[in-house]
Structures are given as C-alpha cells and as structure tokens.
C-alpha cells in the first residue's frame, strides 16, 4: 500500500468523524403523553382527496408535471406514451393524501396529513418556478391553529409545517423534503413522514400489472392478486434497527427502490436521501382500496412499552428526504427496466462504480471455510489448504476463498479490536502459509471479520445503546446449524409440493450446538478510529482481502447518531478498505458495495412467503451484474433440492458457492460427506456454470422471464430465460422433462442451455 493511499483513506475516515462529532441529541430522551393511542384526523370533503384537473404545469422533453389547485396534488404524464400517473387517485378515496406525519406532543400522538389537516383548512400554498413546483403545508388538528403564524404557536398547540419540492428533468421527477426546515410546536417532534403513498395507485389494475418491492432479491406482487400473506407488505430498507430492539428475522431490503407496472408503463422510485430511514409499504387492490406502493421515513426512532404513557426517543434526522421517480414505457416497463433505472441512480449516488467489468475466461469457484466455533476446531489453515488441493486436483484453478471463524470466538467472533488469530487453527504462521499457497496458485484469500459486533458485551470502546438504555444487540444465525427455508425459496420454480418434500427431507446438522448467537454492537462514533488502526495493522497483510461480515447487512443508530448518519459512517469505512486490501461484503446493502470485488450471500429469496401472487425475481442481481461478482447462500450438496439451487445460481448469474468444514477422516459440508460422495457433481456443476457465465461475465442483465409455452403451445411451468447485453440467453429448466420452447430451444431435465445470438 502506498503512503498516499494511506493518507487518502485516513483523511476520508477522519472527515466522517468530524462530520458527526457535533451531534448533541442522545438516545433515551423521553416525553410524557396522556395516551399512546394515535389520534387520527376526521376525513374532509373527497374533493381534497381526489385529483380533479391540472391548472399549472412544468415540463421536460419527456414529462409533464401538472398541479391541481383544488387538491394540491400532482400528476406526471409521459409525453411519449401519453400515460398519466397521479399522486392522488381519480376516484374518491377519503384516505388518500400526498404527505403525512406522525407527531408526538405532550397532548398525545397525532396522525396528520396534507389533505385533511392543511388543504381542507385552506393553509396550503404553492410556488411554480422554472422546472420546480413547491407545495407547502401548515398542518394542525384544527383550522384555527393551522392558520396561526409560527411565532404564535405554543406547546399546547398541534402544529407542523413542511414543504414538498417536485422537480422535473428528462425522464425523472424528484420529490424532496428538507427536514431541517420543518417546524413543529414547541415540545413536539415528528416520528415519521409518509411521502406520496398513493402515487400510481390503481383501482382497476390489469392481470399483468404488478408492484415491485425490494424484498430479498426483489419480488413482484400482482396488483389484482390475492394472498393473505402478502396482500400488504412492509419492508425495512437495510433491515430493522437493532437500536429499537427489533428481531433480526424480519423483512429487509438491500436496495432503496420500489416500483409499479401498469400496462406498457412503469416507474421505479429510488430513495436517494433518507434511504436508511425508509420503509417500503405496498398493498394489493381490495374492494375498498387501490393497489399502491410508497415509502415512509422514521425521522425519530420511538419506543413505547405496552400500556405506557412515556415515549422514549432517539436522535432525530434533519437532512433531506429525496425520492427520484423514473418513468419507463414499452419494452423497458418491467422489473429489469426498473433495475436499469435504479442502477443509473446508484452510480450517480456513488453506490456503484461506473466501470463495467471486462469479460473473463472463467468465473471463480467460491468456497467458504469455517475455521472455528468457540474452542472447537472445524478447519485449520493446513486442512483448508488440503481442501483447495482436492479442488485443484479436479481441475478447478480459479478459487475465491472466504475463511470464517479465524479470530477469537470463531464463528461467534469476539471484538475485532481485541481478538487474535486462533492458535488452534494455525495462528499467524498458519494463515501466512495458507496465504502463500493461495498466491502461488493465483487464488484469492479473504479473511472474514465482524467490524462492529462482538460475542462479548465487554467491547473495546463504548457500547452502543438501544432506546431503552440497554446494550444494542442483534441475533446471528449459526449457518452450520440451520438450513435455508427451501420451502419458501424455490416454491415458485419447482412447485409447492416438490419444495415441501425437499424441506421435510432436510435433517439436522452435525454442528448444531447453537442456532443463534447474540451479537453486541459497538458505539458507532468510536468505530472509525479503531477501524483505521486495524487497517494499518498486520491483518491486511496476511490475506488478499478482507471480508466484512456484519457491515454488509446490519445498520443501527446509537447515542445521538441517527441511522442515516450511521449509514454514512459505515459507507466511508468500506470505501476506505481498498487503500489497504481488497474488499468483500456479506449480503450487500447497496451503500457497502462500491469498492467490493465480491458480494457474498446475496439473497435469492424473499422474506414473505412465495405464491402465485408474490414471486421472487433477480432484481438486485440485475442491478449489479457486470459491475460486481456476487454469489448466494452456500449450496448444500446434501440438500434433496441442491440441483435446483445450482440451477438458480445460473439463472441469477451468480458464482457457484459452497461452505465446508474439515474432519481428519473426511471433509464435511454442514455435517455431510461431500467431497467423497458429491465432488464429481460439484465439479460438473461448476464446469457448466463456468461455460455459461464466463461468456456473460462482462455483460448486463437486460431481460428475465418465465417461459410460459412450449413449441407445441402447451403451458410450461418452471422454465426461465435470462438475457444479457451481449445478446446471450441462458435457459434454465427446473422440470423433470425435456422442454422445447416456442423458439425451438431444447433443454434437458434439470439442466440449462446457453444460446449465443
């Protein structure tokens, strides 16, 4: 590493420290209220809840942004397709609004919205200037209070004023709120803001219309479908905040984006500012409500015990909330088109590099080795080298090795800043020997570390606290003890019956001593200094790169640092790593992947259960393919459904991935003999994946579809096609029968075919 690289990386981290050193709010502030019941407004005339007609317009070459002076709502018309999207529905809906807030005050908790608490009171205003329309709202529970000037507002009043700015340019409308300019009554604060929850809402969606939500890899929910598990979904961007004491087993999005498809038109909404505060909410059409999707933002995290009248709250966010709505039409109006639109925004935001990778002659075989579990040895450095030798003997010459459980505590690692390499695994000399071997073979060794979580509550540096003043923790599953929910993950591809049978036939693992670990979190403000010191130490010199485990998927607020600012701290640390070492991240929250060579454990599934009305799609993969290497959860070669999982890797354009541990008599995967029983099949699968995916390694995913009909016009289920920017198509057949598509592509059972165009 050059001296200049060190200076640049250190300066970046120091700048982030200075940026957040002025935070003064602390978690644990409290507010006494008479009741924890939320007081909602009385709905006013439906004319305030319905878009009637436009009276003011601003335009780009592609879009017209129109304003309705009666309801103070907007519409966007795509001038190419002459299709209009509305922020309020055209049919009466007394629940519809453009902006809503949850206000916490000494008088109670109030739900206020732009229509009933401002427009209906005559206290909304607007300004049109150049390509921007600014709409301002003064909200209250009464007309009299809403009409007051802010100087006359007292702590006994219920009052909020805010402005929403709409800007049109090219094929994008940007919607933003400057939270620093929001005004509340003294002693009150805003818990959350909901922005445009009815934009694009439809009371009469077609059968082919859907809502895209960023659940796991991404999911499409039929707008007019029905499934009680997914009629309404709520997905936290970057997962739930452990500072709220939330369960880690919850919905999570690695990318802040959602969208709606309506006929030959669609939009993708990308959250550019305030993304770490966002939750995506979506619901299907019902008898009394339209199909809709939108985002809400937690400006101030709140904790209320059941039955309590005391509100405990954390640090508030006073930056911007910005959502970019990007409009699509024709062949681009689908979830792959949405992924392309999102990628453009992520490149502009500095989340993804603008440099597309070159095509490679081969793709890596991705191997994770679990070194230790507490005091128990699973695979020493020497044994790990033996495993690599077995693969080399089978002709696999491109390997990325992720070595987990190497430090004190093993898989349940202790604090990184007081840990040492486990001597039972070979210690520093053993790791150095393994690194020397991998370099000689042109393999890449990544040392896996948790940078801000520990198995011990006695952390180096101050501990993070949740809103209750307790240690902030999250739960980590022991993946040597738990199998994936194959019943959920593959149901849409192989059928519910086959998936259920596979799940029933799965058995417990050999090393299932604990199913979950409790991880204690470190004070976020103490992290940059300690991590800088670690980067300049020996750990970065004993491997090709660092694999950041917790940083890729856990995000938390702490002690006066709101979640958005915490995200920016973690983002700065991941961007600093390449000055010292190559970078791998787990799961891949989008703000961590800019400099990542590899993203491990990307989701290929969804948190919410699959059904005919809710299906996973490779959205996240379509955003990243051609820019970053990625892989999914390790393939369990002893799982009855392992062949299907292998096929899904190829369908999603992912590196083959396995995780092994070593025993003196044999090599195990999750407690099963695999190198002796399944090594030929594993190598065969890698060779198949390599043949296909190396050809598209430098290409973007430009299409993905389920093949619905055969050459004989018979209905097909379980056959998919992924299309790439170099013209290649990869067909995957999950069925037990030979399939001939309507384009005369013949695919053998449980197999795949590459078609070069």
C-alpha positions in Angstrom: 0.0 0.0 0.0 1.4 3.4 -0.9 1.8 6.2 1.6 -0.6 8.4 -0.5 -3.3 5.7 -0.4 -2.9 5.6 3.4 -3.3 9.3 3.7 -6.3 9.4 1.5 -8.1 6.6 3.3 -7.3 8.1 6.7 -8.5 11.5 5.7 -11.8 10.1 4.5 -12.4 8.4 7.8 -11.3 11.5 9.9 -13.6 13.7 7.8 -16.6 11.4 8.7 -15.6 11.6 12.4 -15.6 15.4 12.3 -18.9 15.4 10.4 -20.7 13.6 13.2 -18.8 15.0 16.2 -21.3 17.8 16.7 -24.3 15.5 17.3 -25.9 16.5 20.6 -29.1 14.5 20.9 -28.8 11.3 22.9 -30.8 8.2 22.8 -33.2 7.8 25.8 -34.8 11.3 25.8 -38.4 11.0 26.9 -41.8 12.6 26.5 -44.8 12.0 28.7 -48.1 11.8 26.9 -51.7 11.2 28.2 -52.2 8.2 26.0 -50.3 6.1 23.5 -53.4 5.9 21.2 -52.9 7.6 17.9 -55.3 10.4 17.2 -56.3 10.5 13.5 -58.0 13.3 11.6 -61.6 13.4 10.5 -61.8 13.0 6.8 -63.0 16.1 4.9 -64.6 16.5 1.5 -63.4 14.0 -1.1 -62.5 16.8 -3.4 -59.4 17.3 -1.3 -58.5 13.6 -1.7 -59.0 13.3 -5.4 -57.1 14.7 -8.4 -59.6 16.7 -10.5 -57.8 18.8 -13.1 -54.4 20.4 -13.7 -54.0 24.1 -13.6 -50.3 24.6 -13.6 -47.5 22.7 -15.4 -43.8 22.4 -15.7 -42.2 20.2 -18.4 -39.1 18.4 -19.6 -38.7 17.0 -23.1 -40.2 13.7 -21.9 -42.5 14.5 -19.0 -45.2 17.0 -17.9 -45.6 17.7 -14.2 -49.1 19.0 -13.6 -50.5 20.6 -10.4 -54.2 20.6 -9.2 -55.1 23.8 -7.3 -58.1 22.1 -5.6 -56.4 19.1 -4.0 -52.8 20.4 -4.2 -51.8 17.1 -5.7 -49.8 16.4 -8.8 -49.8 14.2 -11.9 -47.0 13.1 -14.2 -47.6 12.5 -17.9 -45.2 10.5 -20.0 -45.3 12.5 -23.2 -44.0 9.6 -25.4 -46.7 7.1 -24.3 -49.3 9.8 -23.2 -49.8 7.9 -19.9 -50.5 9.8 -16.7 -49.6 8.9 -13.2 -51.5 10.6 -10.3 -50.3 11.3 -6.7 -54.0 11.1 -5.6 -56.4 8.7 -7.2 -59.0 10.0 -9.7 -61.7 8.0 -7.9 -62.9 9.3 -4.4 -60.8 7.9 -1.6 -61.1 9.7 1.8 -57.8 8.0 3.0 -55.6 9.4 0.2 -53.0 12.1 0.8 -49.7 13.3 -0.6 -47.8 13.7 2.7 -48.5 12.6 6.2 -46.7 12.8 9.6 -46.9 11.1 13.0 -46.5 13.9 15.5 -45.5 13.2 19.2 -46.6 16.0 21.5 -47.4 16.4 25.2 -51.0 16.2 24.3 -50.6 12.8 22.6 -49.7 11.2 19.3 -51.3 12.7 16.2 -51.6 11.4 12.7 -51.7 14.4 10.4 -51.9 14.5 6.6 -51.7 17.1 3.9 -55.3 16.8 2.8 -57.4 16.8 6.0 -55.1 18.9 8.1 -53.9 21.6 5.6 -55.5 21.7 2.2 -59.0 21.3 3.7 -58.2 24.1 6.1 -57.0 26.4 3.4 -53.5 26.6 4.8 -51.6 25.0 1.9 -49.7 27.1 -0.7 -47.6 26.5 -3.8 -45.0 28.2 -6.0 -44.1 27.4 -9.6 -40.5 28.3 -10.7 -38.7 27.0 -13.8 -38.9 23.2 -13.7 -40.0 23.0 -10.0 -43.2 23.1 -8.1 -43.0 23.6 -4.3 -46.1 22.8 -2.2 -46.1 24.0 1.4 -48.4 22.7 4.2 -49.3 24.0 7.6 -51.0 21.1 9.4 -52.9 21.0 12.6 -55.8 19.3 14.3 -57.9 22.5 13.9 -58.4 25.1 11.3 -57.8 27.9 13.7 -54.4 26.6 14.8 -53.4 25.8 11.2 -53.9 29.4 10.3 -51.7 30.8 13.1 -48.2 32.2 12.3 -45.5 30.0 13.7 -44.4 32.8 16.1 -47.8 32.4 17.9 -47.7 28.6 18.2 -47.3 27.3 21.8 -46.5 23.9 23.3 -50.3 23.4 23.8 -50.8 23.5 20.0 -50.7 20.7 17.5 -48.8 22.1 14.6 -46.4 21.1 11.7 -45.3 23.0 8.7 -43.3 21.4 5.8 -42.7 21.8 2.1 -42.5 19.2 -0.6 -40.5 20.1 -3.7 -41.2 18.5 -7.1 -38.6 18.9 -9.8 -38.9 17.5 -13.4 -35.9 16.7 -15.6 -35.6 14.4 -18.6 -37.5 11.2 -17.6 -37.3 11.8 -13.8 -39.4 13.6 -11.2 -37.5 14.2 -8.0 -39.6 14.7 -4.8 -37.8 16.1 -1.7 -38.4 17.5 1.8 -35.8 19.5 3.6 -36.3 18.2 7.2 -34.2 21.0 8.7 -36.9 23.4 7.6 -39.8 21.5 9.2 -41.4 23.4 12.0 -43.3 21.8 15.0 -44.9 23.2 18.0 -42.5 23.6 21.0 -42.0 20.3 22.9 -43.2 18.2 19.9 -41.3 16.1 17.3 -42.0 14.1 14.2 -41.7 10.4 14.5 -42.2 9.5 10.8 -43.2 11.0 7.4 -45.1 9.2 4.7 -44.5 10.6 1.2 -46.7 10.0 -1.8 -48.2 6.7 -0.6 -50.9 6.9 -3.4 -48.6 7.8 -6.3 -49.6 5.4 -9.2 -52.4 3.8 -7.2 -54.9 1.9 -9.2 -58.5 0.7 -8.5 -58.7 -1.4 -11.7 -55.3 -3.0 -12.4 -54.9 -5.4 -15.3 -54.0 -9.0 -14.7 -50.4 -8.3 -15.8 -49.9 -5.2 -13.6 -47.7 -5.6 -10.5 -45.9 -3.8 -7.8 -42.2 -4.3 -7.4 -40.9 -4.4 -3.8 -37.2 -4.9 -2.7 -37.9 -7.9 -0.6 -34.7 -10.0 -0.6 -33.6 -10.3 -4.2 -36.8 -8.5 -5.2 -40.4 -9.6 -5.6 -43.3 -8.7 -7.8 -46.7 -8.8 -6.2 -49.7 -8.9 -8.5 -51.7 -5.7 -8.2 -55.0 -7.6 -8.5 -53.9 -10.9 -7.0 -54.9 -12.4 -3.7 -52.7 -14.0 -0.9 -53.4 -13.3 2.7 -49.6 -13.5 3.5 -48.7 -10.7 1.0 -51.8 -8.6 0.4 -50.0 -6.0 2.4 -46.2 -6.0 2.9 -43.8 -3.7 4.8 -40.1 -3.9 4.1 -37.4 -2.1 6.0 -34.6 -0.6 3.9 -31.4 -2.2 5.2 -33.3 -4.2 7.8 -34.7 -3.3 11.2 -32.7 -1.1 13.5 -31.3 -3.1 16.5 -31.5 0.2 18.5 -35.2 -0.4 18.6 -34.8 -3.9 20.0 -36.0 -5.4 16.8 -35.8 -9.1 15.8 -33.3 -9.8 13.1 -35.8 -12.2 11.4 -37.7 -9.6 9.6 -38.2 -8.2 6.1 -35.2 -6.4 4.7 -34.2 -4.6 1.5 -30.6 -4.2 0.4 -31.6 -1.5 -2.1 -33.9 1.5 -1.5 -36.2 1.2 -4.5 -39.8 0.2 -5.4 -42.0 0.5 -8.4 -45.3 -0.1 -10.2 -46.0 -1.6 -13.6 -49.3 -0.5 -15.3 -49.8 -1.9 -18.8 -47.0 -0.8 -21.0 -45.9 1.9 -18.5 -43.9 1.7 -15.2 -41.9 3.7 -12.8 -39.0 3.0 -10.5 -38.8 5.1 -7.3 -35.2 5.3 -5.9 -34.7 6.8 -2.5 -31.6 9.0 -2.7 -31.6 10.8 0.6 -33.0 9.3 3.8 -32.7 5.8 2.5 -31.6 4.4 5.8 -34.7 5.7 7.4 -37.1 4.3 4.9 -39.7 1.5 5.0 -41.4 0.4 1.7 -45.1 -0.2 2.1 -47.2 -1.9 -0.6 -50.7 -3.4 -0.8 -52.9 -5.0 -3.4 -56.2 -3.8 -4.7 -59.1 -4.6 -2.4 -62.8 -3.8 -2.5 -62.3 -0.5 -0.8 -58.6 0.3 -1.5 -56.4 0.6 -4.6 -53.2 -1.2 -5.3 -50.4 1.1 -4.2 -46.8 1.5 -3.0 -44.9 4.2 -1.2 -42.3 4.9 1.4 -42.4 6.2 4.9 -39.4 7.6 6.8 -38.6 7.3 10.5 -37.1 10.7 11.4 -37.0 10.0 15.1 -37.0 6.4 16.4 -39.5 5.9 19.2 -40.0 3.2 21.8 -43.2 2.8 23.9 -43.8 0.0 26.3 -47.2 -1.7 26.1 -49.6 0.4 28.1 -47.0 3.1 28.9 -47.7 6.8 28.6 -43.9 7.5 28.3 -42.4 7.9 24.9 -38.6 7.2 24.7 -37.0 8.5 21.6 -33.6 8.7 19.9 -31.6 11.1 17.7 -33.7 12.9 15.0 -32.7 13.3 11.4 -32.7 16.8 9.9 -31.3 16.2 6.5 -33.1 15.8 3.2 -35.6 13.1 2.1 -35.4 12.6 -1.7 -37.1 10.1 -3.9 -36.4 10.0 -7.7 -39.3 8.7 -9.8 -38.0 7.4 -13.1 -40.6 6.6 -15.8 -40.4 3.7 -18.2 -42.5 2.7 -21.2 -42.8 -0.1 -23.8 -40.3 -3.0 -23.6 -38.4 -1.3 -20.7 -41.5 -1.2 -18.5 -40.8 -4.2 -16.3 -38.7 -5.1 -13.3 -35.5 -5.4 -15.3 -36.1 -1.9 -16.7 -36.6 -0.7 -13.2 -33.3 -2.3 -12.2 -31.6 -0.5 -15.0 -33.1 2.8 -13.9 -32.1 2.2 -10.3 -28.6 1.3 -11.4 -28.3 4.8 -13.1 -29.2 6.4 -9.8 -26.9 4.3 -7.7 -24.0 5.2 -10.0 -24.8 8.8 -9.6 -25.1 8.4 -5.8 -21.7 6.8 -5.6 -23.1 3.4 -4.6 -21.9 1.6 -7.7 -18.8 2.2 -9.8 -19.5 3.4 -13.3 -16.8 1.0 -14.6 -18.3 -2.2 -16.2 -16.1 -5.3 -15.7 -14.4 -7.0 -18.7 -15.4 -10.4 -19.9 -13.5 -13.1 -18.1 -12.2 -16.5 -19.4 -13.5 -18.2 -16.2 -15.7 -17.4 -13.2 -14.4 -18.2 -9.7 -15.4 -21.2 -7.6 -16.4 -19.5 -4.3 -15.5 -21.5 -1.2 -16.2 -20.5 2.4 -14.3 -22.5 5.0 -15.5 -22.3 8.7 -12.4 -22.4 10.8 -13.5 -22.4 14.4 -16.6 -22.4 16.6 -15.8 -21.2 20.1 -13.0 -23.6 21.2 -14.0 -26.2 18.7 -11.8 -26.6 15.6 -13.7 -27.0 12.3 -10.9 -26.4 9.8 -7.3 -25.4 10.4 -5.3 -23.4 7.9 -3.4 -26.5 6.9 -6.6 -28.5 6.4 -8.1 -25.6 4.4 -5.1 -25.9 2.1 -5.8 -29.6 1.7 -9.3 -28.8 0.6 -8.0 -26.4 -2.0 -5.7 -29.2 -3.2 -8.6 -31.5 -3.7 -10.3 -28.9 -5.9 -7.1 -28.2 -7.8 -6.8 -31.9 -8.4 -10.2 -31.8 -10.1 -9.1 -29.1 -12.5 -10.6 -26.0 -10.7 -8.0 -23.3 -11.0 -9.9 -20.2 -10.2 -10.9 -20.1 -6.5 -12.0 -17.3 -4.1 -11.6 -18.5 -0.5 -13.5 -16.9 2.4 -12.0 -18.0 5.7 -14.5 -17.6 8.5 -14.2 -18.1 12.2 -10.5 -17.4 12.2 -10.4 -15.0 15.1 -11.1 -15.4 18.9 -14.6 -16.8 19.3 -14.7 -18.4 15.9 -18.0 -18.0 14.1 -19.3 -16.1 17.1 -16.3 -13.7 16.9 -15.3 -11.6 19.9 -14.5 -7.9 19.5 -12.3 -7.5 16.4 -10.1 -5.0 18.3 -9.0 -7.4 21.0 -9.2 -10.6 19.0 -6.3 -12.8 17.9 -6.0 -15.5 15.2 -6.9 -18.7 16.9 -3.7 -20.7 17.6 -5.6 -24.0 17.3 -6.2 -23.1 13.6 -2.5 -22.5 13.0 -2.1 -19.0 14.3 -0.5 -16.2 12.4 2.1 -18.5 10.8 -0.6 -20.9 9.6 -2.6 -18.1 8.0 0.6 -16.8 6.4 1.4 -20.3 4.9 -2.2 -20.5 3.6 -1.8 -17.1 2.0 1.5 -18.0 0.4 -0.1 -21.1 -1.1 -3.1 -19.2 -2.4 -0.9 -16.6 -4.1 1.2 -19.4 -5.7 -2.0 -20.8 -7.2 -3.5 -17.4 -8.2 -6.3 -18.0 -5.7 -7.7 -15.2 -3.6 -7.9 -15.5 0.2 -10.3 -13.2 2.1 -10.2 -13.1 5.9 -13.7 -12.8 7.3 -14.2 -10.2 10.2 -17.0 -8.5 12.1 -16.0 -4.9 12.5 -18.6 -3.6 14.9 -20.3 -6.5 16.6 -18.9 -8.9 19.3 -20.0 -12.0 21.2 -18.9 -10.2 24.4 -20.7 -7.3 25.9 -17.3 -6.1 27.1 -16.4 -4.3 23.9 -13.3 -2.3 23.1 -14.7 1.2 23.3 -18.1 2.4 24.4 -21.0 0.1 23.9 -24.0 1.1 21.7 -27.3 1.5 23.5 -30.8 0.9 22.3 -33.6 3.3 23.2 -34.2 1.6 26.5 -30.6 2.3 27.5 -29.6 -1.4 27.2 -26.9 -2.9 25.1 -27.8 -2.9 21.4 -27.8 -6.4 20.1 -28.8 -8.4 17.1 -29.2 -12.1 16.5 -26.9 -14.0 14.1 -28.0 -17.4 12.9 -25.4 -20.2 13.1 -25.5 -21.4 9.5 -23.7 -24.6 10.4 -26.9 -25.4 12.3 -29.8 -24.2 10.2 -30.9 -25.0 6.7 -32.4 -22.4 4.4 -36.2 -22.3 4.1 -36.2 -24.2 0.8 -39.9 -24.5 1.1 -40.1 -20.7 0.5 -37.1 -20.2 -1.7 -37.8 -22.5 -4.6 -41.6 -22.9 -4.4 -42.3 -20.7 -7.4 -39.8 -22.5 -9.6 -40.4 -26.2 -8.8 -43.9 -26.1 -7.3 -45.2 -26.1 -3.7 -45.3 -29.9 -3.4 -41.7 -30.5 -4.5 -40.4 -27.7 -2.3 -42.3 -29.0 0.7 -40.9 -32.5 0.2 -37.4 -31.2 0.0 -37.8 -29.2 3.2 -39.2 -32.3 5.0 -36.3 -34.4 3.9 -33.7 -32.0 5.3 -32.1 -33.1 8.5 -30.2 -31.5 11.4 -26.6 -30.6 11.1 -23.7 -32.2 12.8 -22.5 -28.9 14.4 -25.9 -27.6 15.6 -24.7 -26.7 19.1 -26.5 -23.3 19.0 -28.9 -22.0 16.5 -28.3 -18.3 17.1 -25.6 -16.0 18.5 -26.3 -12.8 20.4 -24.1 -10.1 18.9 -23.3 -6.9 20.9 -22.9 -3.7 19.0 -20.2 -1.1 19.3 -20.7 2.7 19.6 -20.8 3.9 16.0 -18.8 7.1 16.7 -15.9 5.0 18.2 -15.7 2.8 15.1 -13.8 4.9 12.6 -10.7 5.5 14.8 -10.4 1.8 15.8 -11.0 0.5 12.3 -8.4 2.8 10.8 -5.8 1.4 13.3 -6.8 -2.1 12.3 -6.5 -1.5 8.6 -2.9 -0.3 9.0 -2.0 -3.4 11.1 -0.9 -6.9 10.1 -4.3 -8.4 9.3 -4.5 -6.7 5.9 -1.0 -8.1 5.0 -1.8 -11.8 5.7 -4.5 -12.2 3.0 -5.6 -10.9 -0.4 -8.5 -9.1 1.1 -10.9 -8.5 4.0 -14.5 -9.9 4.1 -16.6 -7.5 6.1 -19.4 -9.6 7.6 -21.7 -7.5 9.8 -21.0 -4.3 7.9 -22.7 -5.7 4.8 -26.2 -6.2 6.3 -26.5 -4.7 9.8 -27.3 -1.0 10.3 -28.1 0.7 13.6 -28.4 4.1 15.2 -26.8 4.9 18.6 -26.3 7.6 21.2 -27.1 10.7 19.2 -26.2 9.3 15.8 -29.3 8.7 13.7 -29.4 5.8 11.3 -28.8 7.8 8.2 -25.6 9.3 9.6 -24.6 5.8 10.8 -25.0 4.5 7.3 -22.6 7.2 6.0 -20.0 6.2 8.6 -20.2 2.5 7.5 -20.1 3.6 3.9 -17.0 5.6 4.4 -15.2 2.7 6.1 -16.0 0.3 3.3 -14.8 2.8 0.7 -11.5 3.2 2.7 -10.7 -0.5 2.8 -9.3 -0.8 -0.8 -6.4 1.5 0.0 -5.2 -1.3 2.2 -6.8 -4.5 1.0 -9.3 -6.0 -1.4 -12.9 -5.9 -0.2 -15.7 -8.5 0.1 -19.0 -7.7 1.8 -21.7 -10.1 3.0 -25.3 -9.7 1.7 -24.6 -6.4 0.1 -26.5 -3.4 1.4 -26.0 -1.1 -1.6 -24.0 1.5 0.3 -21.3 -1.0 1.0 -20.6 -2.4 -2.5 -18.9 0.5 -4.3 -15.4 -1.0 -4.0 -16.4 -4.6 -3.3 -14.8 -7.2 -5.6 -17.3 -9.8 -4.3 -20.7 -9.7 -2.6 -21.3 -12.9 -0.7 -24.6 -14.4 0.5 -26.8 -12.2 -1.7 -30.5 -13.0 -1.2 -32.1 -15.2 -3.9 -35.3 -15.5 -2.0 -37.9 -13.3 -0.2 -38.8 -12.9 3.4 -42.5 -13.0 2.7 -43.8 -16.4 1.5 -43.9 -17.0 -2.2 -47.2 -17.6 -4.0 -48.8 -17.2 -7.4 -49.3 -13.6 -6.5 -45.9 -12.9 -4.9 -42.8 -14.1 -6.8 -39.1 -13.5 -6.3 -37.2 -12.0 -9.2 -33.4 -11.3 -9.8 -33.8 -7.6 -9.4 -30.7 -6.9 -7.2 -28.7 -9.2 -9.4 -29.8 -7.3 -12.5 -28.7 -4.1 -10.9 -25.2 -5.5 -10.1 -24.3 -8.0 -12.8 -21.4 -6.8 -14.9 -20.2 -4.5 -12.2 -19.6 -6.8 -9.2 -19.1 -10.5 -8.7 -21.7 -12.0 -6.4 -22.9 -15.2 -5.0 -25.7 -16.5 -2.8 -26.0 -18.7 0.2 -23.8 -21.7 0.1 -25.2 -24.6 -1.9 -25.9 -27.6 0.4 -24.8 -30.6 -1.7 -26.7 -32.9 0.7 -30.0 -31.0 0.4 -32.5 -33.0 -1.6 -33.1 -29.8 -3.6 -29.4 -29.0 -4.3 -29.7 -29.5 -8.0 -32.5 -26.9 -8.2 -30.4 -24.5 -6.1 -27.5 -24.9 -8.5 -29.8 -24.1 -11.4 -31.0 -20.9 -9.7 -27.3 -19.8 -9.4 -27.0 -20.0 -13.2 -30.4 -18.3 -13.7 -29.3 -15.4 -11.5 -25.8 -15.1 -12.9 -24.0 -16.0 -9.7 -20.8 -17.7 -8.9 -21.1 -21.3 -7.5 -20.8 -21.2 -3.7 -20.1 -23.9 -1.1 -19.2 -23.9 2.6 -17.1 -26.7 4.1 -15.5 -27.7 7.4 -12.8 -30.4 7.8 -12.6 -33.5 9.8 -9.5 -35.8 10.0 -11.4 -38.7 8.4 -13.3 -36.7 5.8 -14.5 -33.3 4.6 -18.0 -32.2 5.5 -20.5 -29.7 4.3 -23.0 -29.0 7.1 -22.2 -32.4 8.6 -22.4 -34.4 5.3 -19.7 -36.2 3.4 -19.5 -34.3 0.1 -16.0 -34.5 -1.4 -16.2 -38.2 -1.3 -19.8 -38.6 -2.4 -20.7 -35.4 -4.4 -17.4 -34.0 -5.6 -17.9 -35.1 -9.2 -21.4 -33.5 -9.3 -20.0 -30.3 -7.8 -17.2 -30.1 -10.3 -19.7 -30.9 -13.1 -21.9 -28.0 -12.0 -19.0 -25.6 -11.7 -17.9 -26.5 -15.3 -21.5 -26.0 -16.5 -21.8 -22.6 -14.7 -18.3 -21.6 -15.9 -19.1 -22.4 -19.5 -22.2 -20.2 -19.5 -21.5 -17.4 -17.0 -18.0 -16.6 -18.2 -19.5 -15.8 -21.6 -21.7 -13.1 -20.0 -19.3 -12.0 -17.2 -18.9 -8.5 -18.5 -22.5 -8.1 -19.6 -25.5 -6.5 -18.1 -28.8 -8.4 -17.5 -31.2 -6.9 -19.9 -34.2 -9.4 -19.6 -35.6 -12.1 -17.4 -38.8 -14.0 -18.0 -40.6 -17.3 -17.3 -41.2 -19.3 -20.5 -44.9 -19.9 -20.5 -45.4 -22.1 -23.5 -43.6 -24.9 -25.4 -43.1 -25.3 -29.1 -46.4 -27.2 -29.1 -48.2 -24.3 -27.4 -48.5 -26.2 -24.2 -48.3 -24.4 -20.9 -44.9 -24.6 -19.2 -44.1 -24.0 -15.5 -40.5 -23.9 -14.2 -38.6 -22.8 -17.3 -36.8 -19.4 -17.2 -34.7 -17.3 -19.5 -32.1 -14.6 -18.6 -31.0 -12.3 -21.4 -27.7 -10.3 -21.4 -26.4 -7.2 -23.1 -24.1 -9.2 -25.4 -27.2 -10.9 -26.9 -26.7 -14.2 -25.0 -29.7 -16.0 -23.5 -29.4 -18.6 -20.7 -32.4 -21.0 -20.4 -33.0 -23.0 -17.2 -35.3 -26.0 -16.9 -36.4 -26.9 -13.3 -38.7 -29.6 -14.5 -38.1 -33.3 -14.8 -39.0 -33.4 -18.5 -37.3 -32.4 -21.8 -38.6 -29.0 -22.8 -38.7 -27.4 -26.2 -39.6 -23.7 -26.1 -41.6 -21.9 -28.7 -38.3 -20.7 -30.1 -37.2 -24.4 -30.6 -34.7 -24.3 -27.7 -34.3 -27.8 -26.4 -33.5 -28.1 -22.6 -32.9 -31.4 -20.9 -34.5 -32.1 -17.5 -32.9 -30.2 -14.6 -30.5 -28.5 -17.0 -29.7 -25.3 -18.7 -28.6 -24.0 -22.2 -26.6 -21.1 -23.4 -27.7 -19.5 -26.6 -25.3 -17.1 -28.3 -27.0 -14.5 -30.5 
